[in-house]
Amino acid sequence: MKIIYTLFLTLFVVIFLGTECFAQHSIKASAALSVSEKTLSFSQKIQYKNTSENSLQEIYLNDWANSFSSKTTPLAERFAEDYYRKYHYAKDHERGYTIIENIQDSLQQKMRWVRPENMPDVIRVELTKPLLPNETTEIQLNYVIKIPDDKFTGFGYGKGTFKLKYWMILPAVYNGDWNVYSHNLHDLFIPKLDFSIDLRVPLAYNVISNLDVSEPTLIDSETKKVSLTGKDRIDLSLYVLENDFFETYKIDDLEVVSNIQDNDIKTELKELTLDRAVDFLEEKLGKYPYDKIVVSEEDYDQSPVYGFNQLPRFIRPFPDGFQYDIKLLKTITKKYLNTTLLLNPREEKWLVDAIHIYLMMEYVKTYYDDVKLIGSFSEIIGLRWFHLADLEFNDRYHYLFMNMARLNLDQALTTPQDSLVKFNKNIANPYKAGLGFNYIDNFLADSTLQKSIKEFYVDYTLKPVHPEDFERILKKNTSKNIDWFFTDFVPSNNFIDFKISEVKKTEDSLSVVIINKYPNKLPVSLFGLKNDSIVAKYWIEDVNGIKKKSPFRVMKSTA
């Protein structure tokens, strides 16, 4: 009887609880790379489980390569808006596309499919019967992807290289509505997936991926096969290279694979730098849920450290290792967040940006607090007399964001990524988001924000999440009113502009009248100075476009 009970309990755990341990959707595929034709040929199965409360009549799939299929796609229009002419003048064989050979169900019945109007990189597949809640269906596809030239986005084919980011047809996210959009700007939104892929490549090429890569199996004298596997993944980076420039570092339990280069930095210093960056992220966020993370020059080039990429390589105004450290930190932090937080990367990216830039600012405060914005140039006679020479390295975020604000070109943090101008998308809005976190950190004046960021990351790693979840955690951890951050700072591009209009002095205090020039409830800090030294700091709240009279006691210096 005990044996029967034990078997029943085991089956119960496996059937009813075990399903929670893995992704609800899976991809199984065989793919073959043709170097000469620049194509990937696929035979693929998608297992899709309906985790919603609605019956589904159709399933949407993302098809990245087909966004390059003509000069009139939404991606082409985005390139034109950014004044990027290479795509318009590119030859047909340099652009990508997808040839769908067939789409069918598990019974090999053909399924009707169509590309929605003005969405050439999205496929709508009609199901042969409604998919009820908690039911699973299978979609079988055979297709060929023509890989685009990497000069357009940094990903694609190059000389002896195939650097791929979204290189398969993958399901979209359904959370009551299908989250699909065209012209992929490195912001594809997919659910977490289990992958099992057999990939055939030429014998002379090496395979690097964030997925687990098996030892190669020889197919013939010119071809080998590797298996790529992974559980609960939302990132599918793949590098097939004739010459492998990636280096592997073992940091405790995490394997870091990187090709970020700095020829002036010794390998030992690179290892120490990487070890410190990983320790910092684990302290501030928590453990990375995978055994391996791949950080590449291509990832960095999507959003480089502004200023570093403008300097000639022979100019080094910063301390040894500083540029490499910041470059590496920015790339690995972005990858750490983007591969584990299931936020909508087009509609909700501001939260990832805020955490990303805030952590970079905290890192510099911790390890490079004395580094100036222009480095050693601040000591050069003629330059050191300018205000720019006095700015700290972290002042760069405010300086570059305000560049757009002064031109009245800044946009709200909640603006979708495809509606942002290029400078705001790449620089100003991420910096504004990070400055917003720094603003609220100063207002709270304790470790609440850092505690909340870590709690948010630990609680929602690889789980459906929205910015409202972070808001709830932050409000739970503080007794102060921070509604202003989510109602006035995040969704608005109004200026933050206060002024002191009147000061009255009494025997031992000052009465100050403050005016908020814009209709918001943002708090403002007021400092008390004596002999050019700060002797007091006050936060004034709820100055909502009206004068507010506040008496302050002058603190006497004990010196």
N, C-alpha and C positions, 0 to 999 in steps of 0.2 A: 504493500500500500504506500509506503514511504517512497519507493522507487517511482511509482506512478505519479504521486503528488509532485515529486521533484521534477519529473519530465514535463508535467503539465505547467509547472511554474516556469521552467526554462523556456518552453515554447511561448508562454505568455509574454515573458520579457523580450524575447527575440522578435516576436510578431508585433507587439503593441508598443514597446518602448524602443526597440532597436531602430525603428524608422526615424526617430527623432535625431539619431546620431549622424545621419547622412543628408546630403542635399536632396530636395524633392524632385529634381530633374537631373537627367544624365545624358551624356553624349558619348557614343561609341562610333569610331570612324576609322577608316583606312584612307591614307592620303599618300600621294606620290608627287614629288617635286621634279619638274622638268627645268633644268638650268637653261637650256637653249631657248625654250619657248616662254620661260618666265611664268610658268603656270603651276597650280596645285590642283590635282584631280582627286575628288572625294567620292567615297561611298560611305554614307553616314546614317546613323539612327539617332533620333531624339526621343527620349522617354520624358514625357511631360505630364506632371501631376497637377490636377486642379486643386490648389490649396485655398481657393476662395469659397464663398458661400453661394456663388452664382453658377449656373450652367453655362458652359462656353460653347458657342457655335463655330468659333474660328480661333486660330492661333496666329499671332504675329511673330515674324522672324526678322532679325537684323542681318543685312547683307552689305557689309562695309565696302567691299571691292567695287560694287556697282555704282557707288556714289561718284566714281571717276569715269563713268561710262561715256560722257559726252561733255561738250562745252557749255551746256545749258542746264546742267543739274544744279540743285540748290548748293552743293559744295562749290561748283564752278562760280556761281553767283557770289558766294562768300569770298572766294579768292579775288574776284573783281572788286568787291567792296573794300578789300584790304590792299588794293592796288598791286596785287601779285600777278604779274603778267606771264610768268613761266608756264602756268597751266594753259592759258589761252593759246599760247604759241607752240605748245607741245605737240609732238607727232602722235598719231593714233596708237602706235605700238607702245608708247610711253605711259599711256593712261590704262587704268584697270577696268575690268568688267567681270560679270559672272554669267556663265552659260548654264542654265538649269536644264538638265537632260530629262529628269522625271522626279515627281514627288508622289509618294504613295503611302498607304497605311500598312499595318502589320500583315494584312491579308493580300498584299500586293495589288490592292485596288487603287487606281489612279485618283488623286485628290485634286480638286479644283483650286487653283491659286492665281493670284493677281498682284501686281504692284499698284498700291494706291496712287491716285493722281498726285503729281508733284513730289512723290516719295520713291524715287527709283532704287533706293537702298533699303527698302522695306518690302517684305513679302507677307501677304495675307493668305493663309491657308484655310480653306473651308473644310471643317470636319465632316466625315461621312455620317456621324450621329452625334448628338449633344454629349459633351463631356461633363458629367455630373460632379458635384463637389466630392473630393477625395478619390476620384477615379483617375486612372492613368491611361494615356494614349501614346501610340508610337507613330512617329513620322519618319519615313525613309526617304532619303534624298540621294541623288547622283548629280553631281555638278562639277564644273571646272571654273576655277578662279584665275583670271589673268592678273598677275600682281603688278601694281603701278610702280613707276619710278620713285625712288625714295627722295628725290629732290623736291617733291611737293609738300610732304608732311614730315620727312625724316624717317618714315617707315615705308618699306617697299624693297625693290631690288636695287642693288648697286654693283660695283665692280667686285665680283667674287663674294658678294654678301646678299643675304635675304634677311632683312630686319622687319619682323612682322608683329603687329599688335592685335588687330582684329582680323584674323585670317580664316575664319570659318563662319558659316551661317549659324547664328545662335538665337535662341528664343528671347523675346522681350519680356519685360516685367509686367505682370498683371496684379494690380492691387485695388480692384473695383473698376479700374479703367486700364486700358493698354497704354503703357508709357513708351510711345514710339515717336521718333522725330527723325528728320532727314538731315543731310550734310553733317556727318560725324566730325566733331572738332576734338577728338581724343576724349569724348565724353559718352561713350556707349554705355547704356544702362541695361544690364542683364542680371538675372537672378543667379544665386550661387548654384554651381553645377558640379557634377562628378564627371571627370574626363577619363576616357580610355582610348588612346589614339595610336595606331600603328603608322609610322611615318617612314617612307622610303626616300632616301636621298643619295646623291652620288657618293662614292666611297671616299673621295678626297675632302668631303665637307664635314665639319663638326657641328653638332647640335647643342645649343644652349637654350634652356627654358626654365621658367619658374616652376613648371611641373617637374615631377620626378622623371628622370631620363634613364632608361635601362642601358645596359651594355649593348653595343650594336651586334646585330646578327647579319652575317654575310649572305646576300641573296644571289649575287653572281659576281663576276670579276669587276664590275663597275658600280654596283649598287649595294647598299646596306640598309637594314631596317632597325629603327629604334622604337621603343614603346614609351609614350608619354602618359603618365597617369597622375591624377590628383583628386582630392575630395574637397568639396565646398569651396570652389574657386570662382572668382569673378575677374581674374586677370589671366590672360593667355599669351603672354609674351613669348616670342620664339625668334631665335637667331640661328640661321644656318650659314656658316661661314667657311670660306676656303682657308683663311688664316684666322686662328682663334686668338684674339687679343684679351680675352677675359681671364681674370685671375680669381682664384677661390681662397677665401679666408674663413677660418673656423673661429667664431666668437661664441664661446661657451657651447650652447646647444644649437646655435644658429649658423647656417652656412651662408656666407655673403659672397655672391658672384658679381664681379664688377669689372668694367673696362674703362672706368673714369681715370684719366691719366693726368699725371703731372711729372714730367721727366726730371724735374729738379728735386723731387722728394724721394728719399730712399724707401725701400720696401718696409724696413723696420718701423719708420715713422708712419707710413700708411697704415700698418697694422695697429699701431697705438691709437692713431686718429679714429680708425673704424671702430675699435674696441670702445673708445670713449663715447662715440656717437651712439652706438647700440645700447650701452649702459644708460646713457642719458634718456633715450626713448623708452627703455623698459622701466626706468624710474618714473618718468612723467606720464606714460600711457599704460604700460603693462606689457606682458610677454606677447611677442609676435606669434600668431597661431600656427604658422607653418615652420618647417625645418629649414627652408631655403628662401632667400630673397635675392632677386636679380636687379641690380641698379646699373644703368648704362648711360653712356654719353648721349644717346638718343632721348632717353628720359629727361636728362638735364637740359638738352637743347630746346625742349618744348617750353621751358620757363627758366632761362638762365638767371644767374645773379646779375642784376642790372648794374653795369659799371665794370664788372670783371670782363665781360665779353667785349667791351669797348677798348680795353687796354691791349697794346701790343704784348706779345708773349715775353719779350725781353725786359719789360718794365715791371718791377716788383716793389711797389711802395709799401707792402704789408709785411708783417713778420713771416719768417720761414714757416711754411705749412699752413698759413692762415687761409689763403685762397682755396687750396685743396680741401681743407677742413670744412669751410662754409659751403663750397660746391658739393661736396659729398653729403653733408648734413641736409642740405635742401633737397637733394635727390632722394636720399633714403627715407627722409621723413614723409615726403610726398607719396612715395611708393608704399610705405608702412600704412598710411591712412587710406589711400585710394584702393588698396587691395583687401581691406578688411571692413570698411564702413559702407553699408549698403544705402547710402544717401543718393538721391537722384543727382547725377553729376551736372545736369544742365539747369535744374530749377533750385537745387539746394546746395550748390557748391560753396556758397559763402561760409558755411560752417566749417568745412574742411580747410578752406583758406585761412579762416580765423585761427584755428588750432595750429595749422602749419606755420604761419608767420609768427604767431605768439611764441611758439616753441623755439623758433630760430632766434627771436629777440632774447629769450631767457638763456639760451645757450651762449650767446655773445656776452650777456651780463655776467654769466658764471665764469667763462674762460678767457674772454677778451675784453674786459671792461674798459681798458685803457686805450683801445684801438680807435683811431680817429677815422672820420668818414673818408678822407683822402690819404690816409696812411702817413707815411714819412714825408709826403709832400707838404704837410702842415708845418714842417720845420724849415722849409726853404724860405730864405729872405725874399720878400716881395709877395709871397703867398700867405705867410703866417700872419700878416696884418689884416687879412680878410676874415669876415665872420665864418666863412666856409671852413677855415682851418680849425675853428673851435668846435665844430660839430662832431659828436660821437658817431661811431659806425651805425648804431641803431637809429640815429636821426634821419637816415636815408629814407626810411619808410614814410615818415611825415613829409619830408621834403618832396618826394616824388608823387605822393598822393595829392598834396596841395598844388602841385603843378597843374593838374587837371581841374581841381576845384577853382583855382583862380581864373582859369579860362572858361569856367561854367560848363565844363564838359564831363564832370563827374556824374556817375549813375548810381542808383540805389543798389545795395548789396543783393537784394532779392531779384534784380533784373536777370532774366534768363541769359545764359552764356551766349546764345546766338544773337542776342540783341545788344550786346556790349560792343563798343568800339574796341579796336585791337589793343590799344595801350591800356584801356581799363581792364580788359579781359586778362591780359598777361601781367600787369603791374599794379595799376592804381587800385582796382577793387580788392585784390588779395591783400595789398598793404593796408587799405582802409579797414578791412575785416580784422587783421592782426592788431591794428591800432585800437580798434574797438574793444578787443579783449584786454589790451593793455590799459585802456581807459577804465573799464569796469574793475580790473584788478587793482588799480590805484584807488578807486572809489571804495571798494570793499576793505582794502588795507589789511588783508590777512591772506591766508592760503586757500580761501574758499574756491577761487576760480581753478587753481591747479588741482585741488581735490576733486572738483566737479568734472574737470576734463578727464581725469583718470577713471573716475566712477562711470562716466558716460562711455568711455572706450571699453572698459572691462565688461560692462553690462550689455553693450550692443555690438560687440565684435561679431561680424557675420550674421547679424539679425536684422530684420526689417526695422528701419529707424527713420525719424524725421527730426528737424530742428526743434520741434515742440518737445521732444523727449529731453533734449539738452536743457531747454528752458525750465522744464519741470524739475530736473535734478539741481540746477543752479539755484532756483528759488527755494527748494527744500533745504539747501545747505546754508542759507543766510537769512537773517532776520530783517535785513534792509530791503527797502522797496527798489527793485531793479526793473520794474515794468518799462521804464523809459528806454532801456536798451533795445527791447524787442518791439516796442511800438513807435519809437521816434528815431533811433539811430539806425537800425537794420533796414527798415523798409523805405527810408527817406534819403534824399540827397540835399536836404536843407543844410545851410551853413551852421556851424557852431560859432556863434558870435555874441559875446557878452561884453559889456563895458561898465566901468565904474563911473557913475555920473555925479556922485556927491559924496564927500567925506566930511564928517563933523568930528572934531576932537574935543574930548572932555578931559578931566583930570587924569584918569587912568584907563581910558578906553576910547575906541573909535566907533562911530556909527557910519555905516557904508550903505549907499544906495546902488543896487546892481540892476542893470537893464538887460534883458534877453531880447535881442533884436528879431528872433525868429520864433514862430509858434511851436515850441516843443517843451518838454519837461526834463531836459537833460540837466544833470547837476554840474556845477562849476566849482573849481577849487580856488580858494582865496588865500594868499600867502601874506604873512606878516613879516616885514623886513626891519632889521636894525643894523646900521653900519654895514650895509650890503650883504648881510647874512640873514638867512631864513630862520626866524625864531618861532613861527607858528604857521599851521596850515589848517584851513577849515573847508569843509565841503558844504556848499549852499545848494539846497534841493528845491525843486518845484518853482523855479523862476520862470513862469510860463508867460513870457512876453510882457510882463508888467514889472514895475519897480518893486524891489523888495528891500526893506530896511533891516539891517542886521547889526546889532551892537557887538563889538569885539573888544575883549580886554587885551591891552598891550602887555605882552610878556616881557619882563625885564631880563636882561642878560645876566647870567651869574658870573661871567668872566670879569 
